[in-house]
Amino acid sequence: MLPQLIPMLHKQAPETPLAIEENYTERLRDTLKQGELDAILIALPFREPGLSVRALYEEPFVALLPCAHPWREREALKLRDLAKEPLLLLGPGHCFREQILQLCPACHRVEEAAGRHGVVNSSLETLRHMVGSGMGITVLPCTAAGADKYAQRLVVVKRFVPPVRRRRVAMAWRSSYPRREAIAVVEEALRACRLRGVEFLSQDDSN
């Protein structure tokens, strides 16, 4: 979302300095509580004393395949089919990895086999590149699929058959944080971004 979000923030609050950090949820939570960060974007569930949390949007999970994969002709995939293929996931410690393994329990076996080959992935961007090189398939939030970022058609995005699994993304900040207008600006900028496949929540649904 950064290519859309950062210009929107500069437009809506041009005098506000902006610094962005990507990290594990646990690390982001700690730096937020210590006052090193003003707000964080995290996937729910997330609860922490002293922090306020507001759900912002929901986005579906999608599968990312190499362009030559035989599944590219299918309209949609079944989650259990993932256990039949080399599955690329983030490394241990990433909450998104655990979400995928919860969605597809049979994928534990495939993931363990991949781990024995020494494949350790540290970012969603790395996963996309590995899929593009034909090393396997992966599951990503739709905003991270990034098929349009390749000059050549190296990857294919496929949705899952209903019921479509989704994740809910929220913003969190210290309940004592005095600059509530800054939080409001970030939320407004996010809602103004044209994020494909994302369903923003109403104020009533976000609490």
Secondary structure, 3 states (H helix, E strand, C coil): CHHHHHHHHHHHCCCCCCCCCCCCHHHHHHHHHCCCCCCEEEECCCCCCCEEEEEEEEEEEEEEEECCCHHHHCCEECHHHHHHCCEECECCCCHHHHHHHHHCCCHHHHHHHHHCCCCCECCHHHHHHHHHCCCCEEEEEHHHCCHHHCCCCCEEEEEECCCCCEEEEEEEEECCCCCHHHHHHHHHHHHHCCCCCCEECCCCCCC
